[in-house]
Amino acid sequence: MYLVRTPWLLKKLYPRLTWDTNKADRCIFLTFDDGPIPIVTPFVLNILKQYNAKATFFCIGDNIRKHPDIFEKVKAGGHAVGNHTYNHLKGWDTDDTAYLDNFLLADRFINTNLFRPPYGRIKRSQAKLLKKAKPNLKLIMWNVLSGDFDTSLKPGRCLDNLINNTRPGDIVLFHDSLKAFERLEYALPKALEYWSKQGYEFKSLDVGWFE
């Protein structure tokens, strides 16, 4: 069970996490978790280029190690990159020291001030450790969850999730993963086409948006 749009109460409970930004008029912040990998990430890059869209890719360190050429293509496309741990760790089930070490290992490959915890699950103690290790770090969550990871979800329903719930300034979460590809392949280009006709721009996240 998951909510497509993040409820205000959750944002209030975790105010130090970034869920959206109200600094951009008619702008959507597209984000992609779990890459870079063959087939899926290049597909995303190609679709984004067609719509002159910039996005933010929260990358798994081990995937960068395996596919450095694809990671370089992400950066060459003018997109922002964020840390998503080295092994896609679930914070609630991981020792704090191990979580920090895994974050730092990924940071050797990514070197960014943007971080998104896998599954959106991180202990306050872990967030504190990460911020201590990297004071300018921004913990980025999302305001709209596409549901592309949900294998029971029809591709058309995934598109409906995006069209019906996204508003100006929202951070929208996709996954450039094999698990999500069936829904991503259908919904991403159609959503970009729809939003473009509505006059939206698509920008990557930058620390400056939150200062």
Stockholm file with secondary structure:
# STOCKHOLM 1.0

chainA/1-211         MYLVRTPWLLKKLYPRLTWDTNKADRCIFLTFDDGPIPIVTPFVLNILKQYNAKATFFCIGDNIRKHPDIFEKVKAGGHAVGNHTYNHLKGWDTDDTAYLDNFLLADRFINTNLFRPPYGRIKRSQAKLLKKAKPNLKLIMWNVLSGDFDTSLKPGRCLDNLINNTRPGDIVLFHDSLKAFERLEYALPKALEYWSKQGYEFKSLDVGWFE
#=GR chainA/1-211 SS CCCSBCCHHHHHHCTTSBCBCSSCTTEEEEEEESCCCTTHHHHHHHHHHHTTCCEEEEECHHHHHHCHHHHHHHHHTTCEEEECCSSCCCGGGSCHHHHHHHHHHHHHHHCCSEECCGGGCCCHHHHHHHHHHSTTCEEBCCSEECCTTCTTSCHHHHHHHHHHHCCTTBEEEEECSTTTHHHHHHHHHHHHHHHHHTTCEECCCCGGGGC
#=GC SS_cons         CCCSBCCHHHHHHCTTSBCBCSSCTTEEEEEEESCCCTTHHHHHHHHHHHTTCCEEEEECHHHHHHCHHHHHHHHHTTCEEEECCSSCCCGGGSCHHHHHHHHHHHHHHHCCSEECCGGGCCCHHHHHHHHHHSTTCEEBCCSEECCTTCTTSCHHHHHHHHHHHCCTTBEEEEECSTTTHHHHHHHHHHHHHHHHHTTCEECCCCGGGGC
//
